Amino acid sequence: DGSDQTRLTFGTNSDLMPAWSPDGSKLAFQTLRDGNWEVYVMNADGSDPTNLSDHPADDYRPKWSPDGSKIAFRSTRSCNWDVHVMNPDGSAVINATQSAAAEQDLSWSPDSRQIVSSGFDSGTGSWEIYRVNADGTRLVNLTNTVGVDSHPNWAR
C-alpha cells in the first residue's frame, strides 16, 4: 500500500535497476559511486553495500538467476555490450555472449541454466533475440529476422 517506505541507499550518485535475490535477503543494483557504472550488492536492509564488478568498463542491469547462484549483467568489458555472468560474490566473471550484437535486456530461464537477451546486429541493422547457456556455451540467434525483436522474458 506504499506505507513504511525505507530508504536503502544514500549519496549523491545514481543507484538504479535494483534486483532482489531469490531468497529476498539481498539486492543487486547498478551505481555510479566509483566514477563509472558498477554492479553492487547489499543486504535487504541497505547494509553492507559491496562492489561486485569493480572494473573500469561500465556494468549495468544486474539480474539474479532464479536459483540465486549467479548474477547476469550487461557490460562493455569487451568493447561491446555483452552479457556477463558472475557469482554473487563477484568472482568467476565470464563473457557469456561474446557476439557482435550489442545486447540489451536479459532474462534467466526458470532452471537458471540459460539466458535470453535482445541484441542489435549492426550487420543486418536489426534487433534479434539470442539464447545462451549460463556458462557461455551455445549462443543461438532465435529470431534471425530483419526488424525489431526485443525485450525477451522467460515465462516462470
N, C-alpha and C positions, 0 to 999 in steps of 0.2 A: 504494500500500500504506500510505499515511499517513506515511511517513518523510520526512525532510528538510523539515519544515514551516518556513516563514519568515514571520514577522510583517511585514506591509507597512504598517500604519498604527499610529500611536502617539498617545496623548492620552486625554483624559477624556470626550470626546463620542462619540456613536454614529456608526460608519461602517458602512453597510448596503447590501444589494442590489447587490453587485458584478456587473459585466457586462464580459466580455472583448471587446476589439476583435477583428474577424475575423482579423487577422494575428497576434494574440496579443501584441502589443507594449505594449498599454495596458489599463488597467481604468477604467471609469467606475463611480461609486458615489454614493450619497446620504449626506450627512453633516450633523450639527448643529454643525459647527465655528464657524459665523458667527452663531449665535443662532436660526437657522431652518433648515429643510431646504433644502440646496443640492445641485446636481449638480457633482461634481468628476471630474477625470480625472487619472491618474498613470501613470507608466511601470510596466511589469510587475514591476520590482524594488522598487516603492514610492517611487521618487524623483520629484521634481518634481510634487507634488500641486498642481493648478490648479483654482480655482473657475471653472466654466464658466457657471453660471446667474446668480450674483451679483445676485439680485433679492429684494425684501422678501417676496414670496409664497413659499409652500412648493413645492419642486420635488422629485419623487420618481421612483424606479424607472427609471433610465436603461436604454435598450436600443439597442445599436448596430444600424444597418442591416447586412444581410449583406455589402454591398459596402464598408462602412466609411466611407461618405461623409456619414452623418448619425447623430445620436443623438436618439431619441424619448424623451419623459418625460412624466409626469403633473404638472400644475401647477394652482395656484389663482390664477394671474395674472388671470384674467377673473372672479374671484369665484365660480367653479365649477370642478369637476375636469374639465379638458380635456387632450387630448393635444397636446403641443407638440413641435416638431421644430427642431433646430439643427445647425449644422456642428460637427465635432469640436473646433473651437477656441472654441466658444460663440457664434459670430457667426450672424447671419441667423435669429434665433428667430422662428418663426411658430406661431400657434394653429391646429393642423390640423383640429380637430373643431368648434370653435365651436358646440356644441349645448347644449340644455337638460339633457341627460343628464349625470350625473356619471360620467365614465369611470374605469375601474379598470385591469384587466390589458390589456396590449397585445402584439401580435406583428407582426413585419415579414413581408411577402411575400418569397419567395426572391429575387426580382429587385429588391428594395429600392424598388419603386415604390408600394406600398400598405401600409396598416397596418390591422389589425383590433383592436378593443377592445371590452370589455364596459362598459356604462353603465347606471346606474339612471335610468329615466324616471319622474319623480315624477308626471307626468300620468296615466300608466297604472298606476303602482305596480309596475312590473315591470323586470327586468333584460333588456337587449337586447344583441345583437351588432351592431356598426357596422363599416363598411369606409370608408376614406377614402384618397384619393391622398396621397402624402407631401408634396405641395405645398399641401395643404389643400382641394383641389377634390373635388367629387363625393362628399360624405358620404351614405352609404346605410345605412338600418336593414335588416340582413339577416334578422333573425328576426321582428320585429314581432308578438310574441305576449305573452300575459299569462302570466307565470311567471318562472322564473329561467334565463336563458341567460347563461352567464358563462365566463370563462377560455378565450377563443379562442386557438388556437395553430395557426399556419400550418405545414403539412407541408413538410419540406425535401426 
